[in-house]
Amino acid sequence: MVVIRLARSGSKKRPFYNIVAADSRNRRDGRFIERIGYYNPVASGNAASLVINAERLAHWEGNGAQLSETVSRLVKQSAKAAA
């Protein structure tokens, strides 16, 4: 099953997450199919903290991909900010 989830990168105490479509059997930070966006919880200034490619997200959801709880929360947050 394909799942859309966060893959952690960045250094210690400076998290940075890529929003990826990955096979659910692969490791959290391991192999993924496609990078859909990113989430930077420690963004400062006018740096974007959340970027999601809505077109690719809709494509993967249309093909049966499941969103993780955190990604679904972030997508709702992004849609709310866009409106």
Contacts in CASP RR format, 6 or more apart in sequence:
PFRMAT RR
TARGET T0000
AUTHOR 0000-0000-0000
METHOD contacts of the structure
MODEL  1
MVVIRLARSGSKKRPFYNIVAADSRNRRDGRFIERIGYYNPVASGNAASL
VINAERLAHWEGNGAQLSETVSRLVKQSAKAAA
1 23 0 8 1.000
1 24 0 8 1.000
1 65 0 8 1.000
1 66 0 8 1.000
2 21 0 8 1.000
2 22 0 8 1.000
2 23 0 8 1.000
2 24 0 8 1.000
2 33 0 8 1.000
2 60 0 8 1.000
2 63 0 8 1.000
2 64 0 8 1.000
2 65 0 8 1.000
2 66 0 8 1.000
3 21 0 8 1.000
3 22 0 8 1.000
3 23 0 8 1.000
3 24 0 8 1.000
3 65 0 8 1.000
3 66 0 8 1.000
3 67 0 8 1.000
3 68 0 8 1.000
4 19 0 8 1.000
4 20 0 8 1.000
4 21 0 8 1.000
4 22 0 8 1.000
4 36 0 8 1.000
4 57 0 8 1.000
4 60 0 8 1.000
4 61 0 8 1.000
4 65 0 8 1.000
4 66 0 8 1.000
4 67 0 8 1.000
4 68 0 8 1.000
4 71 0 8 1.000
5 19 0 8 1.000
5 20 0 8 1.000
5 22 0 8 1.000
5 28 0 8 1.000
5 67 0 8 1.000
5 68 0 8 1.000
5 70 0 8 1.000
5 71 0 8 1.000
6 17 0 8 1.000
6 18 0 8 1.000
6 19 0 8 1.000
6 20 0 8 1.000
6 28 0 8 1.000
6 39 0 8 1.000
6 68 0 8 1.000
6 70 0 8 1.000
6 71 0 8 1.000
7 17 0 8 1.000
7 18 0 8 1.000
7 19 0 8 1.000
7 20 0 8 1.000
7 22 0 8 1.000
7 28 0 8 1.000
7 29 0 8 1.000
7 30 0 8 1.000
7 32 0 8 1.000
8 15 0 8 1.000
8 16 0 8 1.000
8 17 0 8 1.000
8 28 0 8 1.000
8 29 0 8 1.000
9 16 0 8 1.000
9 17 0 8 1.000
9 18 0 8 1.000
9 29 0 8 1.000
10 16 0 8 1.000
14 42 0 8 1.000
15 41 0 8 1.000
15 42 0 8 1.000
16 38 0 8 1.000
16 39 0 8 1.000
16 40 0 8 1.000
17 38 0 8 1.000
17 39 0 8 1.000
17 40 0 8 1.000
17 41 0 8 1.000
18 32 0 8 1.000
18 35 0 8 1.000
18 37 0 8 1.000
18 38 0 8 1.000
19 35 0 8 1.000
19 36 0 8 1.000
19 37 0 8 1.000
19 38 0 8 1.000
19 39 0 8 1.000
19 52 0 8 1.000
19 71 0 8 1.000
19 74 0 8 1.000
20 32 0 8 1.000
20 33 0 8 1.000
20 34 0 8 1.000
20 35 0 8 1.000
20 36 0 8 1.000
20 37 0 8 1.000
21 32 0 8 1.000
21 33 0 8 1.000
21 34 0 8 1.000
21 36 0 8 1.000
21 56 0 8 1.000
21 60 0 8 1.000
21 65 0 8 1.000
22 30 0 8 1.000
22 31 0 8 1.000
22 32 0 8 1.000
22 33 0 8 1.000
23 31 0 8 1.000
23 33 0 8 1.000
24 66 0 8 1.000
26 32 0 8 1.000
34 56 0 8 1.000
34 60 0 8 1.000
36 52 0 8 1.000
36 53 0 8 1.000
36 56 0 8 1.000
36 57 0 8 1.000
36 60 0 8 1.000
37 51 0 8 1.000
37 52 0 8 1.000
37 53 0 8 1.000
38 50 0 8 1.000
38 51 0 8 1.000
39 49 0 8 1.000
39 50 0 8 1.000
39 74 0 8 1.000
40 47 0 8 1.000
40 48 0 8 1.000
40 49 0 8 1.000
40 50 0 8 1.000
41 49 0 8 1.000
43 49 0 8 1.000
50 74 0 8 1.000
50 77 0 8 1.000
50 78 0 8 1.000
50 81 0 8 1.000
52 74 0 8 1.000
52 75 0 8 1.000
52 78 0 8 1.000
57 75 0 8 1.000
61 67 0 8 1.000
67 75 0 8 1.000
END
